[in-house]
Amino acid sequence: MFSPLPSLRPRIGEAVIRKVDKLSCIRFGSARYSVPMRLIGKQVEVVVTAGKLAVVPPRGRDGPP
């Protein structure tokens, strides 16, 4: 089975991995951020650029259909 191709876009900013808790939240710094419920139990990538936070869902088998 093939794995997904890597993104062609370079990552800009700090990126960390966080696991979505059972309340559909992630922790970053001293704050909690809510994410879609379909991501509960999955790991997401959190990217911070220019003071803005973006949550990148998993790709491949664990990603959305």
C-alpha positions as CSV (number, residue, x, y, z in Angstrom):
1,M,0.0,0.0,0.0
2,F,1.3,3.5,-0.8
3,S,1.6,6.3,1.7
4,P,0.5,9.9,1.0
5,L,2.9,12.2,-0.8
6,P,4.6,14.9,1.2
7,S,3.3,18.5,0.8
8,L,5.1,20.6,-1.7
9,R,4.7,23.7,0.4
10,P,7.5,24.4,2.9
11,R,6.4,24.7,6.6
12,I,6.7,28.2,7.9
13,G,6.8,28.8,11.7
14,E,6.9,26.6,14.7
15,A,5.2,23.2,14.3
16,V,4.3,20.7,17.2
17,I,2.3,17.6,17.4
18,R,-0.7,17.5,19.9
19,K,-3.2,14.7,20.7
20,V,-6.9,15.7,20.6
21,D,-8.5,14.9,24.0
22,K,-11.9,13.4,24.7
23,L,-13.4,16.9,25.0
24,S,-12.3,17.7,21.4
25,C,-9.6,20.1,22.5
26,I,-5.8,20.5,22.2
27,R,-3.5,22.3,24.6
28,F,-0.9,24.8,23.3
29,G,1.0,27.1,25.6
30,S,-1.3,27.7,28.5
31,A,-4.5,27.7,26.4
32,R,-7.0,25.1,25.2
33,Y,-8.3,25.1,21.6
34,S,-11.3,23.2,20.4
35,V,-11.1,21.2,17.2
36,P,-13.6,19.1,15.2
37,M,-15.0,16.1,17.1
38,R,-14.0,13.7,14.4
39,L,-10.3,14.3,15.5
40,I,-10.8,13.0,19.0
41,G,-8.0,10.6,19.9
42,K,-5.9,11.6,16.8
43,Q,-2.7,13.5,16.6
44,V,-2.7,16.9,14.8
45,E,0.0,19.2,13.8
46,V,-0.2,22.7,15.3
47,V,1.6,25.4,13.3
48,V,2.1,29.0,14.6
49,T,3.0,31.7,12.2
50,A,2.9,35.4,12.8
51,G,0.9,35.0,16.0
52,K,-1.8,32.8,14.3
53,L,-2.4,29.2,15.2
54,A,-3.4,26.6,12.6
55,V,-4.4,23.0,13.3
56,V,-3.5,20.6,10.5
57,P,-5.5,17.3,10.6
58,P,-3.7,14.0,10.0
59,R,-3.3,12.7,6.4
60,G,-3.5,9.2,5.0
61,R,-5.4,6.4,6.8
62,D,-6.3,8.5,9.8
63,G,-7.4,11.5,7.8
64,P,-10.8,12.5,6.6
65,P,-12.4,10.3,3.9
